[in-house]
Amino acid sequence: MTFEPPMTDHRMRVSDADRERAAQQLQKAFAEGRITPVELDERLELVFGSKTYGDLTELLSDLPGAGAIVPVVVPAHPAEEVVLESKTGDVSRSGDWLVPQRLKIVSKYGNAALDLSQASVAHPVVDLDFDLKYGSAKVILPEGATANVDGYQAGWGGEVKVSVPARPRPGLLHVRVTGHIKYGELRIRYPRRSVAQWWSSET
């Protein structure tokens, strides 16, 4: 499905939802045999780096619905932020738990541990906002998920260790991390594999 809103200014900034819809249009074109795997990879990289409607239009111009522009998608009601707070203890979630679209973690003297690897995630993009003082944060993501920490602010000597890709991938979870940890570190990684799992993947 393509879209062509009337009188759209090509200089207008696009949203993450716009980029995602453009990516879906490219994937559909690939499935139909209109572009090669190499072209798909190249265009997807450009789509997720695009800034304006003009950028997206150029990438889709030779596909059915030439000149089509992915419309801005503005939620009628922004997702409500869920707050997990502890004054002195740790904040942790693991196993099969429901991940909200916007989650804020607050603690003065505790750590935060969020394991999303087996959780129920209904949203393609999840926002995590940390407000910790004397603690560290660990986030475990499902295999293939990505995380952007550009909006996060590290505190006094606090390390940021991210071992997952930052660029969104079509069809996979993307996490945007913001907030501040004053005296602790932030770690984001995939689940650690057992020896049996490692051996199985190598044989």
C-alpha positions, 0 to 999 in steps of 0.5 A, spaced: 500 500 500 502 506 498 500 513 500 500 520 497 498 526 501 496 532 498 501 538 498 506 535 502 512 539 503 518 535 501 523 538 506 518 536 512 522 532 517 519 524 517 518 520 523 520 513 525 513 511 523 514 514 516 521 510 516 518 504 518 512 504 513 518 506 507 522 500 509 515 495 509 514 498 502 521 496 500 520 489 503 514 488 499 518 490 492 523 485 494 518 480 495 515 481 488 522 481 485 522 488 483 529 490 487 535 485 488 537 483 495 543 488 495 539 494 493 534 492 499 540 492 504 542 499 501 535 502 500 534 500 507 540 503 510 538 510 507 531 509 509 533 509 516 538 515 515 533 519 512 531 526 515 525 529 510 520 526 505 524 528 500 529 523 502 524 517 502 520 519 496 527 519 492 528 512 495 521 509 492 520 513 486 522 507 481 517 503 485 509 502 484 506 508 486 512 513 484 512 519 488 508 516 493 510 519 500 509 515 507 504 519 511 506 522 518 503 517 523 501 521 529 497 517 535 491 520 537 493 519 544 500 518 546 502 512 550 502 513 557 508 512 561 509 506 566 513 508 572 517 502 576 520 506 582 524 503 588 527 508 594 532 503 597 531 496 593 533 494 586 528 494 580 527 488 576 523 484 571 524 478 567 521 472 564 514 472 561 512 480 563 508 485 559 513 490 556 509 497 556 511 502 550 514 507 555 517 505 561 521 509 566 525 506 572 526 510 578 531 508 584 535 512 589 539 506 592 538 500 587 540 497 581 535 496 575 535 489 571 530 489 565 530 482 561 526 483 555 529 476 552 522 472 554 518 478 555 511 480 551 513 486 547 507 488 543 510 495 540 516 495 535 519 501 539 519 501 546 522 507 550 526 506 556 527 512 561 532 511 567 533 516 573 538 512 578 542 515 582 547 510 586 545 504 582 547 501 575 542 498 570 542 492 565 538 491 559 537 484 556 534 484 549 531 479 545 536 476 539 536 481 533 533 487 537 537 494 537 538 499 542 539 507 541 542 510 547 543 517 544 538 520 549 542 517 555 546 521 559 552 518 563 554 520 570 560 521 574 565 516 571 559 511 569 560 507 563 556 505 557 557 498 555 552 497 549 553 490 545 547 490 540 546 494 534 544 501 534 540 502 527 533 499 527 532 493 523 525 492 520 520 487 523 525 487 530 524 490 536 528 497 537 529 500 544 530 508 545 534 509 552 534 516 555 535 518 562 540 519 567 544 514 571 549 519 576 554 514 579 553 507 575 553 504 569 549 502 563 549 495 560 545 493 554 546 486 551 543 479 548 542 473 553 548 469 554 548 463 551 550 456 555 556 452 552 551 447 549 547 452 545 554 455 543 556 448 541 550 447 537 551 453 533 558 451 531 556 444 529 
